[in-house]
Amino acid sequence: MKRLHQSISISQRILTLIGWVVLIIAIGAIGLALYQSIDIEEEQVVNNTEDNKYIEFLSEIYDKVQENYWEVITDEALFTLYKQAAEKLEKQPEVIINSDRVGMRSMMKQALDSIETEEDKKDFTVNVATIVLYNLQPLGRSGLYTTQKETELWNNVKNIDPDTNLYDELEVSEDATVEDITDAAEEKTNELNNIITDGNKTEEEIQEAQSKLATIQRAEETLTQTGARNTYNESGVEATVYGEMLTNNILHMKVKKMSPTSFTELQQVANEYDQYDKLDTLILDLRGNIGGSIDLMPYFLGPFIGPNQYAYETYHQGEYEPVKTKVGWLPSLVRYKKVVVLQDELGQSSAEVMSAVLKKYNVGVLVGTNSRGWGTIEAVFDIANQITDEETYKMFLVHSITLRDDNQPIEGRGVDPTIDIKNEDWEDQLYTYIPSQTLVNSVKTLINK
């Protein structure tokens, strides 16, 4: 009888335990359903609001960032950027249920509900998007662009200055000879240098003279080269590649920017100087080159390293993409057996990619200082959900990063020169690589300019 009682007692305990388990599961299911219903209800409320266009605008940016940003970004991290943007604009959310896209939409609805006018709502939306994009790493590389801003961007990439006429800057006519242009440039340069060195001039006057001097240099470089001048006359694109003979055997080729015309200019300059039989040394100058079109690199690098060569890699959300050259050797460049590549701390972007590739393939000796370390590739993305008929916004986003010769990111590191001119014995080092005192002296003169 005692055993029977114990057996019944155990059975009751088991049944009780099962009951509790069932109850807990039921409560969990009810809680999950309630949680999901809150999400659905919350989303429906957001979708039904008259502020929907602003929320959809911010949501599209959210989605495009997650899909196209160079590194994987979690919902929580992206939500936090939106939350910090709202707080910066003094719109502290009262209730936050989720730290994700749904939570972001709810948070934006709360903020927009507290704003009275449409103009203020538009400003808030634009400011949130701007702050979020600005704070993506690297800071300040991504942003919200208007149509005007995009036009300015592409003019910069193409090396077009719509507000400047180079002929007017030199005060010459469009049919002026090369000699006329050279003489005018020399006269203007002397005038401006006198202002810069005049101890009685104000800082503002000196800065203005320096700016004009840079424009005069641009005008001379563009208008004294036949190919570059024709391009400028047709489309307003200024020269990005400039050549000059330093001695009867040394060609100095300056590449100021990587624009869509730079590859054509490279060929024009190289071919123009191919007539001089004694040229056997090239100084390829990338100092101050702010980069530009990364799409140009597979073409620009081919003449230096050959066709179908693995030039460099880009990185996007865990994936590495190798980039090959799309053209081959350029006969008018192959002739140069002694090559020095110059770079400095102002060189950035695709110019750094070029330095890294030339260093990797031992195309000459890389001389100068560490480059800037600006190794990002940006892209412009259309936004379907616009917030006003008066202005079209686009998203400018860091899409990928580039890698240098040791497969480390260029971003934040730069490209190390083979010979650092900060070292006292850099001239001796260069002479060890290329035993020509004339070349060493020429490089030193360029560096000290």
C-alpha positions, 0 to 999 in steps of 0.5 A, a space after each residue: 500500500 505504501 508503494 502504491 501511494 508513492 507511485 501515485 504521488 510521483 505520477 501527480 508530480 509528473 502531471 503537475 510538472 507537465 502542466 507547468 511546462 505546458 503553461 510556460 510554453 503557452 505564456 511564451 507563445 502568447 508573449 511572442 504573438 503579442 510581441 509580433 502583433 506590436 511590431 505589426 501594429 507599430 509598422 501599420 501605424 507608421 505606414 498609415 501616417 501622413 509623414 510616410 514620405 519622410 519615413 520612407 526616405 529614411 528607410 530607403 537610405 537605411 536599406 541601401 546602406 545595409 546593402 551597399 556599405 563597404 562593411 557589414 553593418 548590423 541593424 543595431 549599429 545602424 539604428 544607433 546612428 539614427 538614434 544619435 542623429 535624432 538626439 543631436 537634433 533634440 528629438 529624444 525618442 520616448 519609447 523604443 521597442 526594437 533596435 532595428 529597422 522597425 524601431 527606427 521607423 517608429 522613432 522617426 514617427 515620434 520625432 516627426 509627430 512633434 514637428 509642426 511645419 512641412 518645411 521643418 519636417 523636411 529639414 529634420 529628415 535631411 539632417 538625420 540622413 546627413 548625420 547618419 551618412 557622415 558618421 559611417 566610417 571613415 567619418 565624413 566620406 559618405 553623405 547626402 547629395 543634391 543635384 547641384 552637389 552631384 554636378 559639382 562632384 562630377 565636374 571635379 572628377 572630370 577636372 572641369 571648372 565652369 567658373 574659370 576661363 583659362 584664356 581670360 586668366 592669361 589675358 590672351 585670345 583663344 587663337 594665341 600661339 604657344 609662345 604667346 601663352 608662355 610669355 603671358 604665363 611668365 609675366 603673370 607668374 612674376 607679378 603674383 610672386 612679387 605680391 607673395 614675397 611683398 612683406 607689406 601685403 596682407 595675409 588675405 592678399 597673399 592667399 589670393 595671389 597664391 590661388 591665382 598663381 595656381 590657376 595660371 599654372 593650370 592654364 599654362 599646362 593645359 594650353 601649351 599642350 596640343 592635345 590638352 588644349 583641343 580637349 579644353 576647347 571642346 569640353 572645358 576639361 583641363 589637363 591632368 597629365 603634363 610633361 616637360 624635359 628636365 634634361 636631354 634624357 629625363 622626362 618629368 611627367 606630372 599626373 595631377 588627377 585621375 579623371 576620365 581623360 587622363 588615360 588619353 592624356 597619358 598616351 598623348 604626352 608619352 607619344 609627344 616626347 617619343 620623338 626625342 631619342 636620348 630620353 631614357 629616364 622617367 620621373 612619374 610625379 604623383 605628388 598632390 594627386 587627389 585621385 579621382 576615377 578608380 574605374 580608370 585604373 585598369 587602363 592607366 596601369 596597363 601601360 606600366 605593368 602589361 595586359 591582363 595583370 592582377 593589379 590590385 584588390 578591392 574589399 566589400 562586405 567580406 569579399 575580395 575582388 581582384 582587378 586586372 589591367 584591361 590594356 597592355 604596354 605603351 611603346 612610348 613608355 616602355 623605352 624608359 628603363 630608369 623610372 622614379 615615382 614621386 608621391 607625398 602626403 597629399 596623394 590620395 585615393 586612386 593615386 595611392 592605388 597606382 603608387 602601391 601597384 607600381 611599387 608591387 611590380 617594381 616599376 621604378 623606385 617610389 620616392 617621397 613620403 607616406 601617402 595620405 591613407 585615403 583608400 575608399 571607393 565611393 559610389 552615388 546611389 539614386 533614392 526612389 522615395 524623394 521628400 520634395 518635388 523641388 529637389 532630388 537627393 542622392 546618396 554618396 556612400 563608401 562602397 569598397 576599400 582598396 588594398 595596398 601592395 602588402 594586402 593591407 587596407 590603404 585607408 588609414 595607413 597610406 602607401 610607404 615609399 621605398 625611399 623616404 625623403 625624411 631620411 637624411 641619406 635619401 639621395 644616397 639611397 636613390 643613387 644606390 638604386 639608380 647610379 645617376 647623379 643627374 637624376 638624383 639632382 633632378 629629383 631633389 630640384 622637383 622636391 624642393 620646388 
